[in-house]
């Protein structure tokens, strides 16, 4: 395994810059630059020098031995003064040390995965944590990074291995001291995993929206004040406003944070029967984006015609231009700000309710794996209902479910099944 190094902090002027070295030659390379090293997992101040003795910087040096580091290998971190000149000097000196090379993008994290310091879901959680811009994204990413998804999936796998082991014992060790009818326990194990998998799969879409952001579309007739309302929500002139109906022809997007959630607000073309080809395209796009959005704000006016789409559950209906005319219902004015805070609170309330149903699986890859496991377990349940003569088919479906979850928890091979059989039924001979 090569020993790699790279700048672990962002480039540019800063208070501190961190250079990380990982691999079998990490300690020897650090000694060439710093002389003696502090004890592992202790920090020590050292002068870093080039091979000809030139002092590059005085840095804080921290060593981590294999098994106790991020990558699972020997690791040295050099905490430098954060100037570009110091960074370049130290990286250049490291590049001239034999057996060292510059790390490839993501290689430290890949080594952590290969050395089983992180599972694949944790790697994705780390990537999401680095990209997090809102409090909800931070909480969700940290939960995944902490191993919540892997721990949950490990519990499913453990139960599935137990179920498969019971069936394998029935098939392969029928003449031994094993339970004659294992179907009640197997069925109970499968039902429990199925219930949990269904719940987690349903929560995947909301979890994805927390990570990627919710979409909220403002819809209404032309000249209802949609663009003015968008500008009020954004706090800037994001959309062109005009008294001329139909000014907005395309979908305008503004990203913002509401109640700790990432939200993209869409200003759409006015919904009416188009008067020209360009407007027709804008109306079609408006309908498509509004229907796909997570939430719609229907902005009405006093002369409201029937819209080309109807509100759904949780959609918000509000009257616009409250500064020009009174309305019996909830109303806002993008121009004066009247009712805008209340509208924001209503949007946040709807989205917060939905967030409560979020799972810990955050990606389409996770959903696909769990959906595949669900399908296999449903088939296994049917096979078990047909009696002991179908045990072999049920066991194969359970193994298929385990393989479907491999991307979450790692490979499960026959040795795990044998270990469970021998431990549970004392069949070691």
C-alpha positions in Angstrom: 0.0 0.0 0.0 1.4 3.4 -1.0 1.9 6.1 1.5 -0.1 9.1 0.5 -0.2 12.8 1.6 -2.4 15.8 0.8 -3.7 19.1 2.2 -6.7 18.2 4.3 -8.0 21.7 4.8 -9.2 24.2 2.3 -6.6 26.0 0.2 -5.9 29.7 0.7 -5.0 31.9 3.6 -6.2 30.7 7.0 -5.2 30.5 10.6 -4.2 26.8 10.3 -3.6 24.4 7.4 -3.6 20.7 7.9 -1.5 18.2 5.9 -2.3 14.5 6.3 0.1 11.6 5.7 -1.3 8.0 5.7 0.3 4.7 5.0 3.2 2.4 6.2 5.9 5.1 5.7 3.9 7.9 7.3 6.0 7.9 10.6 9.3 7.6 8.8 8.4 10.4 6.4 7.4 12.7 9.3 10.6 12.0 11.1 12.6 13.1 8.1 10.9 16.5 8.3 10.3 16.9 12.0 13.1 14.9 13.6 11.6 13.1 16.7 7.8 12.5 16.8 5.6 13.0 19.8 3.9 9.8 21.3 1.0 8.5 19.4 -2.3 10.5 19.9 -0.3 13.3 21.5 0.5 16.6 20.0 4.0 18.1 19.8 5.5 21.3 18.4 8.2 20.5 15.9 10.2 22.5 13.3 9.7 21.1 9.8 12.7 21.1 7.6 13.6 20.2 4.0 16.3 17.6 3.2 18.9 20.3 3.1 17.9 21.6 6.6 15.9 24.6 5.6 13.2 25.4 8.1 9.7 25.4 6.5 7.5 26.1 9.5 7.0 25.3 13.1 4.0 23.0 13.2 1.9 20.9 15.6 2.5 17.2 14.8 0.0 14.5 15.8 0.5 10.8 15.2 -2.1 8.1 15.0 -1.1 4.4 14.8 -2.9 1.9 12.6 -6.3 0.9 14.0 -6.8 4.2 15.8 -6.8 6.6 12.8 -9.3 7.8 10.3 -7.9 5.6 7.5 -7.0 2.6 9.7 -3.3 3.1 8.8 -0.5 4.9 10.4 -1.4 8.6 10.1 0.5 11.8 10.8 -1.2 15.2 10.7 0.8 18.4 10.4 -1.0 21.5 11.6 0.8 24.4 9.8 0.5 28.1 9.8 -2.1 28.6 7.1 -0.3 30.5 4.3 -0.2 29.4 0.7 3.6 29.6 0.8 3.9 27.3 3.8 1.4 24.8 2.3 3.3 24.7 -1.0 6.7 24.3 0.8 5.6 21.4 2.9 3.8 19.6 0.1 6.8 20.0 -2.1 9.1 18.6 0.6 6.9 15.6 1.1 6.8 14.9 -2.7 10.6 14.5 -2.7 10.6 11.8 0.1 10.8 8.3 -1.4 7.7 6.0 -1.1 5.3 8.9 -0.8 2.9 10.2 -3.4 0.1 12.8 -3.6 -3.3 11.3 -2.7 -6.0 11.0 -5.3 -9.4 12.7 -4.7 -11.2 10.9 -1.9 -8.4 8.4 -1.4 -8.2 8.9 2.4 -11.9 8.1 2.8 -11.6 5.2 0.4 -8.9 3.7 2.6 -11.1 4.1 5.6 -13.8 2.1 3.8 -11.3 -0.6 2.6 -9.9 -0.9 6.2 -13.5 -1.2 7.6 -13.2 2.0 9.6 -16.3 3.3 7.8 -19.0 1.5 5.9 -20.3 2.8 2.6 -23.3 4.6 4.1 -20.9 6.4 6.5 -18.8 7.5 3.6 -21.9 9.0 2.0 -22.8 10.6 5.3 -19.4 12.2 5.5 -19.8 13.6 2.0 -23.2 14.9 2.9 -21.9 16.5 6.1 -19.2 18.3 4.2 -21.9 19.6 1.8 -24.4 20.4 4.6 -25.8 24.0 4.5 -28.7 23.8 6.9 -29.2 22.5 10.4 -31.5 19.7 9.2 -28.9 18.5 6.7 -26.2 18.6 9.3 -28.2 16.5 11.8 -29.2 14.0 9.1 -25.7 13.6 7.7 -24.1 13.3 11.1 -26.6 10.5 12.0 -25.5 8.6 8.9 -21.8 9.3 9.5 -22.2 8.0 13.1 -23.3 4.7 11.7 -27.1 4.8 12.4 -28.0 3.3 9.0 -25.3 0.7 9.2 -26.4 -0.3 12.7 -30.0 -0.5 11.7 -29.1 -2.6 8.6 -26.9 -4.8 10.7 -29.9 -5.6 12.9 -31.9 -6.6 9.8 -29.1 -8.7 8.6 -28.7 -10.5 11.9 -32.3 -11.4 11.9 -32.2 -12.6 8.3 -29.1 -14.7 9.0 -31.0 -16.3 11.9 -34.0 -17.0 9.7 -31.9 -18.5 7.0 -29.9 -20.6 9.5 -33.1 -22.1 10.9 -34.2 -23.0 7.4 -30.8 -24.4 6.5 -30.8 -26.5 9.6 -34.2 -28.0 8.6 -32.8 -28.7 5.1 -29.3 -30.0 5.9 -29.5 -31.3 9.4 -32.9 -32.9 9.4 -31.6 -35.9 11.4 -30.0 -33.8 14.1 -31.4 -32.3 17.3 -33.1 -29.3 15.7 -36.6 -27.9 15.9 -39.0 -29.9 13.7 -41.1 -26.9 12.7 -39.1 -23.7 12.5 -41.7 -21.8 10.4 -43.2 -19.8 13.4 -39.9 -18.3 14.4 -38.8 -17.7 10.8 -42.1 -16.0 10.0 -41.8 -13.8 13.1 -38.3 -12.8 12.2 -39.4 -12.0 8.6 -42.4 -10.1 9.7 -40.4 -7.9 12.0 -37.8 -7.1 9.3 -40.5 -6.5 6.7 -42.3 -4.0 9.0 -39.1 -2.1 9.7 -38.0 -2.1 6.1 -41.3 -0.8 4.8 -41.2 2.1 7.3 -37.6 3.0 6.4 -38.3 2.7 2.7 -41.3 5.1 3.0 -39.1 7.6 4.8 -36.4 7.6 2.2 -38.0 10.2 -0.1 -38.4 12.8 2.8 -34.8 12.1 3.8 -33.7 12.7 0.3 -35.6 16.0 0.3 -33.8 17.1 3.5 -30.5 16.4 1.8 -31.3 17.8 -1.6 -33.8 20.5 -0.6 -37.6 20.8 -0.8 -39.3 22.6 -3.8 -42.1 25.0 -3.1 -44.0 26.4 -6.2 -45.9 29.6 -6.3 -48.8 29.2 -8.7 -51.6 31.5 -9.8 -53.1 33.5 -12.6 -51.0 36.1 -14.5 -50.4 39.3 -12.6 -51.4 37.8 -9.3 -48.2 39.0 -7.7 -46.2 35.8 -7.7 -42.9 37.4 -8.7 -43.3 40.2 -6.2 -44.0 37.6 -3.5 -40.9 35.6 -4.6 -38.8 38.7 -4.2 -40.2 39.3 -0.8 -39.4 35.7 0.3 -35.9 36.0 -1.2 -35.2 39.4 0.2 -33.9 40.6 -3.2 -35.1 41.2 -6.7 -34.8 37.7 -8.0 -37.6 38.0 -10.5 -38.7 40.8 -12.9 -42.0 42.3 -11.8 -44.3 44.3 -14.0 -48.0 45.3 -14.3 -48.0 43.5 -17.6 -49.7 40.1 -17.3 -47.5 37.2 -18.3 -44.1 38.8 -17.6 -42.8 35.5 -16.2 -42.4 32.9 -19.0 -40.0 30.5 -17.5 -39.6 29.0 -14.0 -37.4 31.1 -11.7 -35.7 29.3 -8.8 -34.5 30.9 -5.5 -32.8 28.8 -2.9 -33.2 29.7 0.8 -33.4 28.2 4.3 -36.6 28.0 6.2 -36.8 26.6 9.7 -33.4 25.0 9.2 -34.5 23.3 5.9 -33.1 23.8 2.5 -36.0 25.1 0.3 -36.1 26.1 -3.4 -39.0 28.5 -4.2 -40.2 28.4 -7.7 -41.9 31.4 -9.4 -43.9 29.9 -12.3 -45.7 31.4 -15.3 -49.3 32.5 -14.8 -51.8 29.7 -15.3 -54.3 30.6 -18.0 -55.1 29.6 -21.6 -52.1 30.8 -23.5 -52.4 33.6 -26.0 -49.2 32.7 -27.9 -46.8 29.8 -28.5 -44.1 31.1 -26.1 -46.6 31.6 -23.3 -48.0 28.1 -23.9 -44.5 26.7 -23.3 -44.2 28.7 -20.1 -47.6 27.5 -18.8 -46.7 23.9 -19.6 -43.5 24.2 -17.7 -45.2 25.8 -14.8 -47.7 23.0 -14.6 -45.0 20.3 -14.8 -42.8 21.9 -12.1 -45.7 22.7 -9.8 -47.1 19.2 -10.0 -43.7 17.8 -9.1 -43.0 20.2 -6.3 -43.3 19.2 -2.7 -45.6 22.0 -1.8 -47.6 24.6 -3.8 -48.7 28.1 -2.8 -51.8 29.1 -4.7 -51.8 32.9 -4.9 -55.4 34.1 -5.7 -56.8 37.5 -6.5 -60.3 39.0 -6.3 -61.0 38.2 -10.0 -59.9 34.6 -9.7 -60.6 32.4 -12.6 -60.6 28.6 -12.4 -56.9 27.5 -12.3 -55.5 24.8 -14.5 -54.7 22.7 -11.4 -56.3 22.1 -8.0 -54.7 22.3 -4.6 -53.7 19.1 -2.8 -53.6 18.3 0.8 -51.2 20.6 2.7 -51.0 23.1 -0.2 -51.4 26.7 1.0 -54.1 28.9 -0.5 -53.6 32.7 0.0 -54.9 35.9 -1.5 -52.3 38.3 -3.0 -51.9 42.1 -3.2 -53.3 42.6 0.3 -52.1 46.2 0.2 -54.6 47.0 -2.6 -57.7 45.1 -1.5 -59.1 43.5 1.5 -59.9 39.8 1.5 -61.9 37.5 3.8 -59.2 34.9 3.8 -55.5 34.7 4.5 -53.7 37.3 2.4 -50.2 38.6 1.8 -48.6 41.5 0.0 -45.2 41.0 -1.5 -44.8 44.8 -1.9 -45.4 45.8 1.7 -44.5 42.5 3.4 -47.9 42.1 5.0 -48.6 38.5 5.9 -45.2 37.2 4.5 -43.9 36.1 7.9 -47.1 34.2 8.5 -46.8 32.6 5.1 -43.2 31.5 5.9 -44.4 30.0 9.2 -47.1 28.0 7.4 -44.6 26.7 4.8 -42.2 25.7 7.6 -45.0 24.1 9.6 -46.0 21.8 6.6 -42.4 20.9 5.8 -41.5 20.2 9.5 -44.5 17.8 9.8 -43.2 15.9 6.7 -39.7 15.8 8.1 -40.9 13.9 11.1 -41.5 10.9 8.8 -38.0 10.9 7.4 -35.9 7.8 7.6 -32.2 7.4 8.1 -31.7 6.1 4.6 -31.0 9.2 2.5 -30.3 8.1 -1.1 -31.9 6.5 -4.1 -29.3 3.7 -3.8 -30.5 2.9 -0.3 -34.1 2.8 -1.4 -33.4 0.5 -4.3 -31.5 -1.9 -2.0 -34.3 -1.9 0.6 -37.0 -2.3 -2.1 -35.1 -5.3 -3.5 -34.9 -6.9 0.0 -38.6 -6.2 0.6 -39.6 -8.0 -2.6 -37.4 -11.1 -1.8 -38.7 -11.3 1.8 -42.3 -11.1 0.5 -41.6 -14.1 -1.7 -39.9 -15.9 1.2 -43.0 -15.4 3.3 -45.1 -17.0 0.6 -42.8 -20.0 0.3 -42.9 -20.6 4.1 -46.7 -20.6 4.0 -46.5 -23.6 1.5 -44.9 -25.8 4.2 -41.5 -27.4 5.0 -41.1 -28.8 1.5 -40.6 -25.3 0.3 -38.0 -24.4 2.9 -35.2 -24.5 0.4 -36.9 -21.9 -1.8 -37.7 -19.7 1.2 -34.0 -19.9 2.3 -32.9 -18.8 -1.2 -35.2 -15.8 -1.1 -33.8 -14.8 2.3 -30.3 -15.0 0.9 -31.5 -12.8 -2.0 -32.7 -10.3 0.5 -29.4 -10.4 2.3 -27.5 -9.8 -0.9 -29.8 -6.9 -1.7 -28.7 -5.3 1.5 -25.0 -5.9 0.8 -24.5 -2.4 -0.4 -25.6 -1.1 3.1 -23.9 -3.6 5.5 -21.3 -5.6 3.5 -21.1 -9.1 2.1 -22.7 -12.1 4.0 -21.4 -15.5 3.0 -22.2 -19.0 4.0 -19.8 -19.0 6.9 -22.1 -16.7 8.8 -25.0 -19.2 8.3 -22.9 -22.1 9.5 -21.6 -20.2 12.5 -25.2 -19.4 13.5 -26.3 -23.0 12.9 -23.5 -24.5 15.1 -23.9 -22.0 17.8 -27.7 -22.3 18.1 -28.1 -26.0 17.7 -24.8 -27.5 18.9 -24.2 -29.3 15.7 -20.4 -28.9 15.6 -19.0 -32.4 15.0 
